[in-house]
Amino acid sequence: MAGNLQFDLVSPERRLASVQASEVQIPGAAGDLTAMEGHAATITTLRPGILRAISAEGTKSYVVTGGFAEISAAGVSVLAERAVPLEELTGPLMDQLIADASEATAVAVDKDVADKAMSDLLAMKAAAGF
């Protein structure tokens, strides 16, 4: 049986989680990854998506729009640009996230990166059930 690792999630607005988790599923910019106890040291950027932390209390899901995750053998620290517990996500908030991304896309220097972020947001919207 796998052990636990410390999981911390913070955004500029608040600390969203600080729990012992058996695994953390992360929407990394280069692809999804799962961190568990003993994971190799890694730092990754986040893409818009759903981050999940699985612990003894169950699975807790969060919508993240970007940021960074630092993974070590003993823990995962996520610094999110914006993060919201999935149960707090509303249609109007999702629409606002998409509108903000649309504005950023219009003035982006790297259109491919901006288009990818928009695509990821739309996929997150569908995965969240909106």
Phi and psi in radians as a Rosetta constraint file:
Dihedral C 1 N 2 CA 2 C 2 CIRCULARHARMONIC -1.240 0.35
Dihedral N 2 CA 2 C 2 N 3 CIRCULARHARMONIC 2.627 0.35
Dihedral C 2 N 3 CA 3 C 3 CIRCULARHARMONIC -1.500 0.35
Dihedral N 3 CA 3 C 3 N 4 CIRCULARHARMONIC -2.970 0.35
Dihedral C 3 N 4 CA 4 C 4 CIRCULARHARMONIC -1.891 0.35
Dihedral N 4 CA 4 C 4 N 5 CIRCULARHARMONIC 2.832 0.35
Dihedral C 4 N 5 CA 5 C 5 CIRCULARHARMONIC -2.345 0.35
Dihedral N 5 CA 5 C 5 N 6 CIRCULARHARMONIC 2.713 0.35
Dihedral C 5 N 6 CA 6 C 6 CIRCULARHARMONIC -1.326 0.35
Dihedral N 6 CA 6 C 6 N 7 CIRCULARHARMONIC 2.243 0.35
Dihedral C 6 N 7 CA 7 C 7 CIRCULARHARMONIC -2.064 0.35
Dihedral N 7 CA 7 C 7 N 8 CIRCULARHARMONIC 2.181 0.35
Dihedral C 7 N 8 CA 8 C 8 CIRCULARHARMONIC -2.228 0.35
Dihedral N 8 CA 8 C 8 N 9 CIRCULARHARMONIC 2.336 0.35
Dihedral C 8 N 9 CA 9 C 9 CIRCULARHARMONIC -2.279 0.35
Dihedral N 9 CA 9 C 9 N 10 CIRCULARHARMONIC 2.136 0.35
Dihedral C 9 N 10 CA 10 C 10 CIRCULARHARMONIC -2.295 0.35
Dihedral N 10 CA 10 C 10 N 11 CIRCULARHARMONIC 2.605 0.35
Dihedral C 10 N 11 CA 11 C 11 CIRCULARHARMONIC -2.228 0.35
Dihedral N 11 CA 11 C 11 N 12 CIRCULARHARMONIC 2.999 0.35
Dihedral C 11 N 12 CA 12 C 12 CIRCULARHARMONIC -1.028 0.35
Dihedral N 12 CA 12 C 12 N 13 CIRCULARHARMONIC -0.482 0.35
Dihedral C 12 N 13 CA 13 C 13 CIRCULARHARMONIC -1.416 0.35
Dihedral N 13 CA 13 C 13 N 14 CIRCULARHARMONIC -0.616 0.35
Dihedral C 13 N 14 CA 14 C 14 CIRCULARHARMONIC -3.002 0.35
Dihedral N 14 CA 14 C 14 N 15 CIRCULARHARMONIC 2.921 0.35
Dihedral C 14 N 15 CA 15 C 15 CIRCULARHARMONIC -1.522 0.35
Dihedral N 15 CA 15 C 15 N 16 CIRCULARHARMONIC 2.180 0.35
Dihedral C 15 N 16 CA 16 C 16 CIRCULARHARMONIC -1.728 0.35
Dihedral N 16 CA 16 C 16 N 17 CIRCULARHARMONIC -0.487 0.35
Dihedral C 16 N 17 CA 17 C 17 CIRCULARHARMONIC -2.710 0.35
Dihedral N 17 CA 17 C 17 N 18 CIRCULARHARMONIC 2.562 0.35
Dihedral C 17 N 18 CA 18 C 18 CIRCULARHARMONIC -2.717 0.35
Dihedral N 18 CA 18 C 18 N 19 CIRCULARHARMONIC 1.583 0.35
Dihedral C 18 N 19 CA 19 C 19 CIRCULARHARMONIC -2.460 0.35
Dihedral N 19 CA 19 C 19 N 20 CIRCULARHARMONIC 2.842 0.35
Dihedral C 19 N 20 CA 20 C 20 CIRCULARHARMONIC -1.493 0.35
Dihedral N 20 CA 20 C 20 N 21 CIRCULARHARMONIC 2.126 0.35
Dihedral C 20 N 21 CA 21 C 21 CIRCULARHARMONIC -2.130 0.35
Dihedral N 21 CA 21 C 21 N 22 CIRCULARHARMONIC 2.611 0.35
Dihedral C 21 N 22 CA 22 C 22 CIRCULARHARMONIC -1.458 0.35
Dihedral N 22 CA 22 C 22 N 23 CIRCULARHARMONIC -0.500 0.35
Dihedral C 22 N 23 CA 23 C 23 CIRCULARHARMONIC -2.752 0.35
Dihedral N 23 CA 23 C 23 N 24 CIRCULARHARMONIC 2.691 0.35
Dihedral C 23 N 24 CA 24 C 24 CIRCULARHARMONIC -2.281 0.35
Dihedral N 24 CA 24 C 24 N 25 CIRCULARHARMONIC 2.128 0.35
Dihedral C 24 N 25 CA 25 C 25 CIRCULARHARMONIC -1.690 0.35
Dihedral N 25 CA 25 C 25 N 26 CIRCULARHARMONIC 2.135 0.35
Dihedral C 25 N 26 CA 26 C 26 CIRCULARHARMONIC -2.075 0.35
Dihedral N 26 CA 26 C 26 N 27 CIRCULARHARMONIC 2.260 0.35
Dihedral C 26 N 27 CA 27 C 27 CIRCULARHARMONIC -1.430 0.35
Dihedral N 27 CA 27 C 27 N 28 CIRCULARHARMONIC 1.470 0.35
Dihedral C 27 N 28 CA 28 C 28 CIRCULARHARMONIC -1.316 0.35
Dihedral N 28 CA 28 C 28 N 29 CIRCULARHARMONIC 2.682 0.35
Dihedral C 28 N 29 CA 29 C 29 CIRCULARHARMONIC -1.086 0.35
Dihedral N 29 CA 29 C 29 N 30 CIRCULARHARMONIC -0.555 0.35
Dihedral C 29 N 30 CA 30 C 30 CIRCULARHARMONIC -1.649 0.35
Dihedral N 30 CA 30 C 30 N 31 CIRCULARHARMONIC 0.064 0.35
Dihedral C 30 N 31 CA 31 C 31 CIRCULARHARMONIC 2.412 0.35
Dihedral N 31 CA 31 C 31 N 32 CIRCULARHARMONIC 2.831 0.35
Dihedral C 31 N 32 CA 32 C 32 CIRCULARHARMONIC -1.225 0.35
Dihedral N 32 CA 32 C 32 N 33 CIRCULARHARMONIC 2.567 0.35
Dihedral C 32 N 33 CA 33 C 33 CIRCULARHARMONIC -2.527 0.35
Dihedral N 33 CA 33 C 33 N 34 CIRCULARHARMONIC 2.730 0.35
Dihedral C 33 N 34 CA 34 C 34 CIRCULARHARMONIC -2.083 0.35
Dihedral N 34 CA 34 C 34 N 35 CIRCULARHARMONIC 2.185 0.35
Dihedral C 34 N 35 CA 35 C 35 CIRCULARHARMONIC -1.784 0.35
Dihedral N 35 CA 35 C 35 N 36 CIRCULARHARMONIC 2.331 0.35
Dihedral C 35 N 36 CA 36 C 36 CIRCULARHARMONIC -2.349 0.35
Dihedral N 36 CA 36 C 36 N 37 CIRCULARHARMONIC 2.962 0.35
Dihedral C 36 N 37 CA 37 C 37 CIRCULARHARMONIC -0.917 0.35
Dihedral N 37 CA 37 C 37 N 38 CIRCULARHARMONIC 2.365 0.35
Dihedral C 37 N 38 CA 38 C 38 CIRCULARHARMONIC 1.545 0.35
Dihedral N 38 CA 38 C 38 N 39 CIRCULARHARMONIC 0.056 0.35
Dihedral C 38 N 39 CA 39 C 39 CIRCULARHARMONIC -1.059 0.35
Dihedral N 39 CA 39 C 39 N 40 CIRCULARHARMONIC 2.530 0.35
Dihedral C 39 N 40 CA 40 C 40 CIRCULARHARMONIC -1.127 0.35
Dihedral N 40 CA 40 C 40 N 41 CIRCULARHARMONIC 2.565 0.35
Dihedral C 40 N 41 CA 41 C 41 CIRCULARHARMONIC -1.054 0.35
Dihedral N 41 CA 41 C 41 N 42 CIRCULARHARMONIC 2.216 0.35
Dihedral C 41 N 42 CA 42 C 42 CIRCULARHARMONIC -2.578 0.35
Dihedral N 42 CA 42 C 42 N 43 CIRCULARHARMONIC 2.514 0.35
Dihedral C 42 N 43 CA 43 C 43 CIRCULARHARMONIC -2.167 0.35
Dihedral N 43 CA 43 C 43 N 44 CIRCULARHARMONIC 2.273 0.35
Dihedral C 43 N 44 CA 44 C 44 CIRCULARHARMONIC -2.387 0.35
Dihedral N 44 CA 44 C 44 N 45 CIRCULARHARMONIC 2.639 0.35
Dihedral C 44 N 45 CA 45 C 45 CIRCULARHARMONIC -1.474 0.35
Dihedral N 45 CA 45 C 45 N 46 CIRCULARHARMONIC 2.704 0.35
Dihedral C 45 N 46 CA 46 C 46 CIRCULARHARMONIC -1.756 0.35
Dihedral N 46 CA 46 C 46 N 47 CIRCULARHARMONIC 2.610 0.35
Dihedral C 46 N 47 CA 47 C 47 CIRCULARHARMONIC -1.894 0.35
Dihedral N 47 CA 47 C 47 N 48 CIRCULARHARMONIC 2.839 0.35
Dihedral C 47 N 48 CA 48 C 48 CIRCULARHARMONIC -1.004 0.35
Dihedral N 48 CA 48 C 48 N 49 CIRCULARHARMONIC 2.284 0.35
Dihedral C 48 N 49 CA 49 C 49 CIRCULARHARMONIC 3.070 0.35
Dihedral N 49 CA 49 C 49 N 50 CIRCULARHARMONIC -2.960 0.35
Dihedral C 49 N 50 CA 50 C 50 CIRCULARHARMONIC -1.885 0.35
Dihedral N 50 CA 50 C 50 N 51 CIRCULARHARMONIC 2.129 0.35
Dihedral C 50 N 51 CA 51 C 51 CIRCULARHARMONIC -1.722 0.35
Dihedral N 51 CA 51 C 51 N 52 CIRCULARHARMONIC 2.358 0.35
Dihedral C 51 N 52 CA 52 C 52 CIRCULARHARMONIC -2.186 0.35
Dihedral N 52 CA 52 C 52 N 53 CIRCULARHARMONIC 2.366 0.35
Dihedral C 52 N 53 CA 53 C 53 CIRCULARHARMONIC -2.046 0.35
Dihedral N 53 CA 53 C 53 N 54 CIRCULARHARMONIC 2.161 0.35
Dihedral C 53 N 54 CA 54 C 54 CIRCULARHARMONIC -1.858 0.35
Dihedral N 54 CA 54 C 54 N 55 CIRCULARHARMONIC 2.149 0.35
Dihedral C 54 N 55 CA 55 C 55 CIRCULARHARMONIC -2.406 0.35
Dihedral N 55 CA 55 C 55 N 56 CIRCULARHARMONIC -3.086 0.35
Dihedral C 55 N 56 CA 56 C 56 CIRCULARHARMONIC -1.067 0.35
Dihedral N 56 CA 56 C 56 N 57 CIRCULARHARMONIC -0.452 0.35
Dihedral C 56 N 57 CA 57 C 57 CIRCULARHARMONIC -1.440 0.35
Dihedral N 57 CA 57 C 57 N 58 CIRCULARHARMONIC -0.097 0.35
Dihedral C 57 N 58 CA 58 C 58 CIRCULARHARMONIC 2.043 0.35
Dihedral N 58 CA 58 C 58 N 59 CIRCULARHARMONIC -2.873 0.35
Dihedral C 58 N 59 CA 59 C 59 CIRCULARHARMONIC -1.748 0.35
Dihedral N 59 CA 59 C 59 N 60 CIRCULARHARMONIC 2.254 0.35
Dihedral C 59 N 60 CA 60 C 60 CIRCULARHARMONIC -2.010 0.35
Dihedral N 60 CA 60 C 60 N 61 CIRCULARHARMONIC 2.213 0.35
Dihedral C 60 N 61 CA 61 C 61 CIRCULARHARMONIC -1.959 0.35
Dihedral N 61 CA 61 C 61 N 62 CIRCULARHARMONIC 2.516 0.35
Dihedral C 61 N 62 CA 62 C 62 CIRCULARHARMONIC -2.348 0.35
Dihedral N 62 CA 62 C 62 N 63 CIRCULARHARMONIC 2.457 0.35
Dihedral C 62 N 63 CA 63 C 63 CIRCULARHARMONIC -1.574 0.35
Dihedral N 63 CA 63 C 63 N 64 CIRCULARHARMONIC 2.218 0.35
Dihedral C 63 N 64 CA 64 C 64 CIRCULARHARMONIC -2.152 0.35
Dihedral N 64 CA 64 C 64 N 65 CIRCULARHARMONIC 2.557 0.35
Dihedral C 64 N 65 CA 65 C 65 CIRCULARHARMONIC -1.817 0.35
Dihedral N 65 CA 65 C 65 N 66 CIRCULARHARMONIC -0.164 0.35
Dihedral C 65 N 66 CA 66 C 66 CIRCULARHARMONIC 2.762 0.35
Dihedral N 66 CA 66 C 66 N 67 CIRCULARHARMONIC -3.110 0.35
Dihedral C 66 N 67 CA 67 C 67 CIRCULARHARMONIC 2.272 0.35
Dihedral N 67 CA 67 C 67 N 68 CIRCULARHARMONIC -2.651 0.35
Dihedral C 67 N 68 CA 68 C 68 CIRCULARHARMONIC -2.393 0.35
Dihedral N 68 CA 68 C 68 N 69 CIRCULARHARMONIC 2.626 0.35
Dihedral C 68 N 69 CA 69 C 69 CIRCULARHARMONIC -2.212 0.35
Dihedral N 69 CA 69 C 69 N 70 CIRCULARHARMONIC 2.285 0.35
Dihedral C 69 N 70 CA 70 C 70 CIRCULARHARMONIC -1.928 0.35
Dihedral N 70 CA 70 C 70 N 71 CIRCULARHARMONIC 2.105 0.35
Dihedral C 70 N 71 CA 71 C 71 CIRCULARHARMONIC -1.976 0.35
Dihedral N 71 CA 71 C 71 N 72 CIRCULARHARMONIC 2.352 0.35
Dihedral C 71 N 72 CA 72 C 72 CIRCULARHARMONIC -2.307 0.35
Dihedral N 72 CA 72 C 72 N 73 CIRCULARHARMONIC 3.118 0.35
Dihedral C 72 N 73 CA 73 C 73 CIRCULARHARMONIC -1.114 0.35
Dihedral N 73 CA 73 C 73 N 74 CIRCULARHARMONIC -0.436 0.35
Dihedral C 73 N 74 CA 74 C 74 CIRCULARHARMONIC -1.934 0.35
Dihedral N 74 CA 74 C 74 N 75 CIRCULARHARMONIC -0.107 0.35
Dihedral C 74 N 75 CA 75 C 75 CIRCULARHARMONIC -2.963 0.35
Dihedral N 75 CA 75 C 75 N 76 CIRCULARHARMONIC 2.930 0.35
Dihedral C 75 N 76 CA 76 C 76 CIRCULARHARMONIC -2.290 0.35
Dihedral N 76 CA 76 C 76 N 77 CIRCULARHARMONIC 2.164 0.35
Dihedral C 76 N 77 CA 77 C 77 CIRCULARHARMONIC -2.027 0.35
Dihedral N 77 CA 77 C 77 N 78 CIRCULARHARMONIC 2.166 0.35
Dihedral C 77 N 78 CA 78 C 78 CIRCULARHARMONIC -2.027 0.35
Dihedral N 78 CA 78 C 78 N 79 CIRCULARHARMONIC 2.192 0.35
Dihedral C 78 N 79 CA 79 C 79 CIRCULARHARMONIC -1.920 0.35
Dihedral N 79 CA 79 C 79 N 80 CIRCULARHARMONIC 1.797 0.35
Dihedral C 79 N 80 CA 80 C 80 CIRCULARHARMONIC -1.686 0.35
Dihedral N 80 CA 80 C 80 N 81 CIRCULARHARMONIC 2.480 0.35
Dihedral C 80 N 81 CA 81 C 81 CIRCULARHARMONIC -1.056 0.35
Dihedral N 81 CA 81 C 81 N 82 CIRCULARHARMONIC -0.790 0.35
Dihedral C 81 N 82 CA 82 C 82 CIRCULARHARMONIC -2.634 0.35
Dihedral N 82 CA 82 C 82 N 83 CIRCULARHARMONIC 2.353 0.35
Dihedral C 82 N 83 CA 83 C 83 CIRCULARHARMONIC -2.499 0.35
Dihedral N 83 CA 83 C 83 N 84 CIRCULARHARMONIC 2.442 0.35
Dihedral C 83 N 84 CA 84 C 84 CIRCULARHARMONIC -2.449 0.35
Dihedral N 84 CA 84 C 84 N 85 CIRCULARHARMONIC 2.311 0.35
Dihedral C 84 N 85 CA 85 C 85 CIRCULARHARMONIC -0.987 0.35
Dihedral N 85 CA 85 C 85 N 86 CIRCULARHARMONIC 2.410 0.35
Dihedral C 85 N 86 CA 86 C 86 CIRCULARHARMONIC -0.967 0.35
Dihedral N 86 CA 86 C 86 N 87 CIRCULARHARMONIC -0.635 0.35
Dihedral C 86 N 87 CA 87 C 87 CIRCULARHARMONIC -1.227 0.35
Dihedral N 87 CA 87 C 87 N 88 CIRCULARHARMONIC -0.257 0.35
Dihedral C 87 N 88 CA 88 C 88 CIRCULARHARMONIC -1.652 0.35
Dihedral N 88 CA 88 C 88 N 89 CIRCULARHARMONIC -0.126 0.35
Dihedral C 88 N 89 CA 89 C 89 CIRCULARHARMONIC -1.260 0.35
Dihedral N 89 CA 89 C 89 N 90 CIRCULARHARMONIC 2.276 0.35
Dihedral C 89 N 90 CA 90 C 90 CIRCULARHARMONIC -2.068 0.35
Dihedral N 90 CA 90 C 90 N 91 CIRCULARHARMONIC 2.861 0.35
Dihedral C 90 N 91 CA 91 C 91 CIRCULARHARMONIC -0.992 0.35
Dihedral N 91 CA 91 C 91 N 92 CIRCULARHARMONIC -0.865 0.35
Dihedral C 91 N 92 CA 92 C 92 CIRCULARHARMONIC -1.067 0.35
Dihedral N 92 CA 92 C 92 N 93 CIRCULARHARMONIC -0.640 0.35
Dihedral C 92 N 93 CA 93 C 93 CIRCULARHARMONIC -1.173 0.35
Dihedral N 93 CA 93 C 93 N 94 CIRCULARHARMONIC -0.726 0.35
Dihedral C 93 N 94 CA 94 C 94 CIRCULARHARMONIC -1.089 0.35
Dihedral N 94 CA 94 C 94 N 95 CIRCULARHARMONIC -0.749 0.35
Dihedral C 94 N 95 CA 95 C 95 CIRCULARHARMONIC -1.075 0.35
Dihedral N 95 CA 95 C 95 N 96 CIRCULARHARMONIC -0.656 0.35
Dihedral C 95 N 96 CA 96 C 96 CIRCULARHARMONIC -1.172 0.35
Dihedral N 96 CA 96 C 96 N 97 CIRCULARHARMONIC -0.710 0.35
Dihedral C 96 N 97 CA 97 C 97 CIRCULARHARMONIC -1.048 0.35
Dihedral N 97 CA 97 C 97 N 98 CIRCULARHARMONIC -0.725 0.35
Dihedral C 97 N 98 CA 98 C 98 CIRCULARHARMONIC -1.204 0.35
Dihedral N 98 CA 98 C 98 N 99 CIRCULARHARMONIC -0.706 0.35
Dihedral C 98 N 99 CA 99 C 99 CIRCULARHARMONIC -1.099 0.35
Dihedral N 99 CA 99 C 99 N 100 CIRCULARHARMONIC -0.730 0.35
Dihedral C 99 N 100 CA 100 C 100 CIRCULARHARMONIC -1.088 0.35
Dihedral N 100 CA 100 C 100 N 101 CIRCULARHARMONIC -0.742 0.35
Dihedral C 100 N 101 CA 101 C 101 CIRCULARHARMONIC -1.161 0.35
Dihedral N 101 CA 101 C 101 N 102 CIRCULARHARMONIC -0.625 0.35
Dihedral C 101 N 102 CA 102 C 102 CIRCULARHARMONIC -1.128 0.35
Dihedral N 102 CA 102 C 102 N 103 CIRCULARHARMONIC -0.723 0.35
Dihedral C 102 N 103 CA 103 C 103 CIRCULARHARMONIC -1.109 0.35
Dihedral N 103 CA 103 C 103 N 104 CIRCULARHARMONIC -0.736 0.35
Dihedral C 103 N 104 CA 104 C 104 CIRCULARHARMONIC -1.132 0.35
Dihedral N 104 CA 104 C 104 N 105 CIRCULARHARMONIC -0.656 0.35
Dihedral C 104 N 105 CA 105 C 105 CIRCULARHARMONIC -1.115 0.35
Dihedral N 105 CA 105 C 105 N 106 CIRCULARHARMONIC -0.652 0.35
Dihedral C 105 N 106 CA 106 C 106 CIRCULARHARMONIC -1.119 0.35
Dihedral N 106 CA 106 C 106 N 107 CIRCULARHARMONIC -0.494 0.35
Dihedral C 106 N 107 CA 107 C 107 CIRCULARHARMONIC -1.977 0.35
Dihedral N 107 CA 107 C 107 N 108 CIRCULARHARMONIC 0.124 0.35
Dihedral C 107 N 108 CA 108 C 108 CIRCULARHARMONIC -1.182 0.35
Dihedral N 108 CA 108 C 108 N 109 CIRCULARHARMONIC 2.491 0.35
Dihedral C 108 N 109 CA 109 C 109 CIRCULARHARMONIC -1.336 0.35
Dihedral N 109 CA 109 C 109 N 110 CIRCULARHARMONIC -0.744 0.35
Dihedral C 109 N 110 CA 110 C 110 CIRCULARHARMONIC -1.784 0.35
Dihedral N 110 CA 110 C 110 N 111 CIRCULARHARMONIC 1.651 0.35
Dihedral C 110 N 111 CA 111 C 111 CIRCULARHARMONIC -1.106 0.35
Dihedral N 111 CA 111 C 111 N 112 CIRCULARHARMONIC -0.588 0.35
Dihedral C 111 N 112 CA 112 C 112 CIRCULARHARMONIC -1.105 0.35
Dihedral N 112 CA 112 C 112 N 113 CIRCULARHARMONIC -0.764 0.35
Dihedral C 112 N 113 CA 113 C 113 CIRCULARHARMONIC -1.139 0.35
Dihedral N 113 CA 113 C 113 N 114 CIRCULARHARMONIC -0.752 0.35
Dihedral C 113 N 114 CA 114 C 114 CIRCULARHARMONIC -1.131 0.35
Dihedral N 114 CA 114 C 114 N 115 CIRCULARHARMONIC -0.724 0.35
Dihedral C 114 N 115 CA 115 C 115 CIRCULARHARMONIC -1.131 0.35
Dihedral N 115 CA 115 C 115 N 116 CIRCULARHARMONIC -0.656 0.35
Dihedral C 115 N 116 CA 116 C 116 CIRCULARHARMONIC -1.126 0.35
Dihedral N 116 CA 116 C 116 N 117 CIRCULARHARMONIC -0.743 0.35
Dihedral C 116 N 117 CA 117 C 117 CIRCULARHARMONIC -1.087 0.35
Dihedral N 117 CA 117 C 117 N 118 CIRCULARHARMONIC -0.716 0.35
Dihedral C 117 N 118 CA 118 C 118 CIRCULARHARMONIC -1.133 0.35
Dihedral N 118 CA 118 C 118 N 119 CIRCULARHARMONIC -0.758 0.35
Dihedral C 118 N 119 CA 119 C 119 CIRCULARHARMONIC -1.053 0.35
Dihedral N 119 CA 119 C 119 N 120 CIRCULARHARMONIC -0.739 0.35
Dihedral C 119 N 120 CA 120 C 120 CIRCULARHARMONIC -1.121 0.35
Dihedral N 120 CA 120 C 120 N 121 CIRCULARHARMONIC -0.676 0.35
Dihedral C 120 N 121 CA 121 C 121 CIRCULARHARMONIC -1.118 0.35
Dihedral N 121 CA 121 C 121 N 122 CIRCULARHARMONIC -0.736 0.35
Dihedral C 121 N 122 CA 122 C 122 CIRCULARHARMONIC -1.164 0.35
Dihedral N 122 CA 122 C 122 N 123 CIRCULARHARMONIC -0.634 0.35
Dihedral C 122 N 123 CA 123 C 123 CIRCULARHARMONIC -1.181 0.35
Dihedral N 123 CA 123 C 123 N 124 CIRCULARHARMONIC -0.669 0.35
Dihedral C 123 N 124 CA 124 C 124 CIRCULARHARMONIC -1.122 0.35
Dihedral N 124 CA 124 C 124 N 125 CIRCULARHARMONIC -0.692 0.35
Dihedral C 124 N 125 CA 125 C 125 CIRCULARHARMONIC -1.026 0.35
Dihedral N 125 CA 125 C 125 N 126 CIRCULARHARMONIC -0.799 0.35
Dihedral C 125 N 126 CA 126 C 126 CIRCULARHARMONIC -1.148 0.35
Dihedral N 126 CA 126 C 126 N 127 CIRCULARHARMONIC -0.732 0.35
Dihedral C 126 N 127 CA 127 C 127 CIRCULARHARMONIC -1.147 0.35
Dihedral N 127 CA 127 C 127 N 128 CIRCULARHARMONIC -0.520 0.35
Dihedral C 127 N 128 CA 128 C 128 CIRCULARHARMONIC -1.444 0.35
Dihedral N 128 CA 128 C 128 N 129 CIRCULARHARMONIC -0.109 0.35
Dihedral C 128 N 129 CA 129 C 129 CIRCULARHARMONIC 1.548 0.35
Dihedral N 129 CA 129 C 129 N 130 CIRCULARHARMONIC 0.393 0.35
